[in-house]
């Protein structure tokens, strides 16, 4: 399937999962969140296969 997204849209794909964290999420923590034990979560893999998007929102600055 090929979905067109309005360029003014802030949602990157029609099928998008948002995960909101109230903790600091630098890249190293995001990788562990997405790939526990070094393996990509099945949910995220399926989302990718379906041209979806996975967005992590952190309420703390990771820089």
C-alpha positions, -999 to 999 in steps of 0.1 A, spaced: 0 0 0 12 35 -7 -4 62 15 1 99 8 6 121 39 -1 157 38 33 175 39 19 198 66 11 168 88 31 163 120 22 126 120 48 108 99 26 79 87 -10 68 86 -1 39 109 19 55 137 25 44 173 35 70 198 53 60 230 55 87 256 83 85 283 86 107 313 123 99 315 155 110 297 157 90 265 192 93 248 199 71 218 213 43 239 181 40 259 159 42 227 179 14 212 174 -8 243 137 1 243 132 -9 207 156 -39 207 156 -56 241 183 -83 242 195 -70 208 164 -81 189 139 -57 174 104 -59 190 79 -78 168 54 -49 171 80 -24 157 90 -48 129 54 -53 119 48 -16 120 79 -11 97 67 -38 73 34 -20 71 51 14 63 42 27 97 61 49 121 72 45 157 77 77 176 92 80 211 83 112 229 104 121 259 95 148 284 131 152 295 160 167 275 185 140 265 213 163 254 
